[in-house]
Amino acid sequence: MGVMNFVYSHIISPRLCGVLGLGTLRGGSGRFVPLLLGVLALGFLARTGFPASALFVPDSDSTVLEQLPLRSADEGTRKLRELRRVHQADPRQLASALTLGQALLERASMEADPRYLGQAESVLSPWWDNPAAPASVWILRGGIEQHRHEFDAAIQSLKRAVHSDPRNAQGWLTLASIYTVRGQFTEARSAGLHLVSLTDDLTVICAMAGVTSMIGSAESALTSIEGVLTRYSHGSDPSLLARRVWGETLAGEIAERLGRNSLAETHFRNALNLHPADPYVLGDLADFLLQQGRQREAARLLDGFDRFDALRQRRAEALIPVEGRDSKVIQTAIETLSDRFKALALRGERVHMREESRFRLRLLEDKQGAQLLAVENWKVQREAADVRLLLETSMLAGNREGVLTATEWIKTNQTEDAVFQKLAMTAIASR
Amino acid sequence: MKRYSVILLLWMGLALQVWAHKSSDAYLEVALTNGVASVRLDVALRDLQEVFALDADEDTTITWGEVRTQAKELSAYVGSRLHFEQAGEAIEWQPWSMAVTHHTDGGYLAFESQVQIPKGTTHLDVRYGLLFDVDAQHRGLASFRQSPGSGGSVPFVFGPTQRTFTWNLTVPTRVTFGQFIVEGIHHIWTGYDHMMFLLALLLPAVLWRGSEGRWMGVGCLGVALREVIKVVTAFTLAHSLTLFAAAMGWISLPSRWVESAIAVSVVVAALGNLIPRRQAAKGREGLSLRGILRRWGSNPAVMAFGFGLIHGFGFASVLGELALDRASFGWGVLGFNLGVEMGQLAVVLLFIPVAYGLRETWFYRRIALQGGSAAIVAVAAAWLLERSCGLAFMPF
C-alpha cells in the first residue's frame, strides 16, 4: 500500500474516470496521457521497486548465461559483424554509419527486437539532430521512429527528407505507410501518388491498394494487387521476394475484409510459402484462423514461435478452448506477457497498446482495462485491426461512445470489413 | 541496391506490429543505511556483448567462463560509468562482486558494492552513463531507498538526456510529507469504519431531544456547528493522542482486538441514536449498557473522545504499513494525521449543509437518522463478527 498504489488504482481506474468524467482519458488532450503514463511508470517503480530477482554465481565456467539472438553461421550475422567493424574504425564516416544503421533496422524488423533500434540511433548520433544532415539520415531516423510508434516524429523526419530530396522513393513510401496506419487516407494517397515513376508497379500498387482498400474500393484494390502479383510471380532476389510477401499478405487481408475467406487463406498461405516463419505473416494467418473459429489449426501453426510475444499471445488464445484457462500453458503465457508489459511500463513506454488491449481482453478478461487501452491505441493507429478492437472492447465494456466512434469511422470512410460487420451484428442481436 | 532498401523500410512498417523483446534496460538499486550505500546494478548480458564482445568464441552463447575472463574490464567499465558525488567531489567506489541474475528478457550480470557516504552529506549526485553510446534507447531504471526493507523508494529513470540524479538525503522531502497527507486522506475516505463512526455521531447534530425525548430541529446553524465542532475536535484529539503513542511504540495492541473494538464503537455510536431517551428513566439505569449508552449518548463529544482513542490505534496500524524510518518519523505521523483531519473535514463540510437543510423533514428523521443508524448498526455488527472471529465475508 503506497501513494502510487492509490494513484494507480483510483486515479487511473476506468470506473473512477467515468465517475469523475475525466474526458482527458477518453478523448481530449494528447499531452495528458503521456504524462499520466510517466507518472504510472514511476508509480510502478515506487510501488514495487523491481521484481526481485535472485542472484547466483555459477559453479562451472561452461554454464551458459545467455543465448544471443544471432545465429553465428547466419549470413546476416556475419555481415552485421563486418559492418560494425568498419563503422567502429571511423564512427564519423556517414556512409558506413548509414549502412550499419540500415542493417540494424532490418534486424530490428526481422527479429522484432527493439534493442537494434536503439543501437541504430546511436550509430546515427553524430547526425541525429542536425537539420542539415542529408536526406538519407532523416529517412533512416524516420524509419527508427516509425518502428517505435513515434508516428508524429517519424512524419516530421520523413517530410524533411522528401523536402530536400523529392525523388526519394523510400521517403514517400514510408510516409504513405505511416499515414495509412494512422488512418490519414488523404495524406497517404498523396504520398503514394508521389511514388509513381519513382519505383516499380508492384510497390506503387501495393502502397495505393493499402489506402484505397480502406476507403470503399476494396474490390478493385484486390483485383489490381492480384494482377500485379501475377506479373511479378517470378524471380527470387530478396527484394522482390519481400515485396511479393507483402502483396500476398495485403491481398489476404483485403479478401478477408471482403468476406472471401477461402481466397484470403490462399493468399496468406502463398505469403507463408514465400517466406516461411515470417512473424508478421504468421500473426496475420493466425488471426484469420482464430476469427474462423479454427483454434486448433492456429495453435499448431504457431507452435515453436513463443519467442515472439505477439505470437505467444495468439497461441495462448488458440489454446484456451483446448487446454482450459487454468492450464499451465495459459497461465505461463499470462505471466510472461504481463511481465513484458510491466517491463515496458517501467520505461514509461506504451508502444504496443493494441496488443496489450488484446491481452487484457482475451487472456485476462479485463473488459474495462482492454477498452481503455483500445481507446488510447485508437488515438495512435487506425488500421482494420484497431477499429475492430475498439468496437469489440467497447461493446463488451458497455461503452457507447467507443461503439459510436468505431461505427462512425467505418461509415465515414466507407470501409468494407466483414469481420467488423459481424461484430457489429452481434452487438445489435444481443441488445 | 537502392530499391532493396526501399522495400525493407516499408516492409518493416507492417512488421512492427509484431513485438518480441524489450529495449535495453539496466536496473540500479541504491539503499542507504547508516552512511553506507549498498549498490546493486543489473546489466543485460546482451548489452554488455555490444561493448565487450563477451562471446569470445562466437558460438552465440555467453558462458560464465567468457564473462570471468573479462571480469576486471567489466568492473572497470561499471566503475567508470557510474559515479557518486557529494558537493562536486567524487566518492571513491569500486564494484566488487559480480553475480548472475535473470530479468524478463534474459541473463544479466549483477554488480554489487558498498559505498561510504561522507558524514553530513545532504545531497548525493548519482551520475549514470552506461551504454548510451551504443544504444541511445538504453535506460537505467533506478530506485533509491533509505534504510533497507522499508517502502517509499524514490524512482528515477536515467536516459541519454537525464544522466544525473540528485538524491536529497534530508528526509522528509516536501514530496514525502505530501505523500503522507495523501495517505491520510485516502485512509479516512476508504476507511469506512471511521466514516461510519463519525456519521453516527454527526447525524443527530442538527437535532435536539425535546422533553418527550422526541427529536426536534435545531433553531440555527450555529447550534449545529457548535455541536459538530465539539464532536470532531474530541475525536481528533483522542485519535491523535493514541496515534502518536502507538506510532512511537509506547503502546501496542493486537490488531484484531483494536479492529473489533472499532466495530463495537460504531455499533454503540449508532445505537445511541436509536434508543429513545424516555425509556431510560433516571435513577434506574445503574451500570446497565443502556444506562451507559444514554449517559454517553447524551454527550456525543464524550463518546467521540472515548472511542476516538481506539480509532487512533487503527490509524497507527496503517501508518505501520508505510514503514517510516527514524528520520522521517515525526513528519510522517504529522502528515498522515493532517491528511486524516483534512479528509474528515471534507466529510463534515459535505454533511452539514445537507443535514441542516433537511433537518425538519420526515425523510431526515426517519430515513437518514433512524434508517441510517440502523444500517450502520447492522454493518458494524457484521464487522464485529467478522473481525473478532477472524472471518472474511464483508465486501469492504
Interface residues (C-beta under 8 A of the other chain):
Chain A: M1 G2 V3 F6 H10 A41 L42 L45 A46 G49 F50 P51 S53 A54 L55 F56 V57 P58 S60 D61 S62 T63 V64 L65 E66 Q67 L68 P69 L70 R71 S72 Q102 L105 E106 A108 S109 E111 A112 D113 P114 R115 L117 G118 Q119 E121 S122 S125 W128 I139 G143 Q146 H147 R148 H149 A169 Q170 L173 T174 S177 I178 V181 T199 D200 T203 A207 P238 S239 A242 R243 V245 W246 T249 D278 P279 Y280 G283 R307 F308 D309 A310 L311 T336 D339 R340 K342 A343 L344 L346 R347 G348 E349 V351 H352 R354 E355 A385
Chain B: K2 R3 Y4 S5 V6 I7 L8 L9 L10 W11 M12 G13 L14 A15 L16 Q17 V18 W19 A20 H21 K22 S23 S24 D25 Y27 E29 D42 L45 R46 D47 Q49 E50 D55 E58 D59 T60 T61 I62 T63 W64 G65 V67 R68 A99 V100 T101 H102 H103 T104 D105 G106 G107 Y108 A110 E112 F132 D133 V134 D135 A136 Q137 H138 R139 L141 S143 R145 G151 G152 S153 V154 P155 V157 Q179 V182 E183 H186 V318 E321 L322
